[in-house]
């Protein structure tokens, strides 16, 4: 199924399940930033609900999501459910009612009761997701974005980004493309307050970072846009990660003042 068909069906069935408990469904990530790649991108969705939802409703939503995920892109659907009252005014770290991504399918299918019981809490990543929704997201159903999502304080957004990249020197060896491009877009925010996609972050880096890193960044961009796996020089990748983390540390406090 195409991205549009997946999201249309997700919205239709979410509305049927949640009824008047549904505030809205919002799309974020590469799908709204002009760089969706079916081979490398997941489908990023936030469901906002008006009140607590019972476990049987969570079960129905998860069954539906797992079904659509199987028909989706290789990376599948990533979805979080949050209550409206943590979106505006924004609460950080942000509580969530339920989360799903393709990596959790086996756990859910093996033990759905345990999954529903344990898959809730707080998620720092939601600060980054909400920032993207406010800047470039798309309302697929329900209340308008500016009505639902309050401003995310810069300090919270920066903490969310740092939480994702702080182990980059280690993680870049296992997930080079993601870390290379993500570090670039974080530094772009630190320096220029730009909320960029991975692709845009890589393009920004080519214009703003030392030439020694350009081949590495171009390889990551090629992998991201062409959907093929590429080989990376581990030594250069780690050197890039160290350089970027130092740069981000240098700028982040200054940008928060």
Secondary structure, DSSP 8 states (H G I E B T S, - for coil): --HHHHHHHHHHHHHHHHGGGEEEEEEEGGGGTT---TTT--EEEEEEESS---HHHHHHHHHHHHHHHTTS-TT-EEEEEEEGGGBTTB-SSEEESEEE-GGGHHHHHH-HHHHHHHS-EEETHHHHHHHHHHHH-EEEEES-HHHH-----HHHHHHHHHHHHTTHHHHTTTSHHHHHHHHHHHHHHHHH-----HHHHHHHHHHHS-GGGHHHHHHHHHHHHH-------HHHHHHHHHHHHHHHHHHHHHHH-
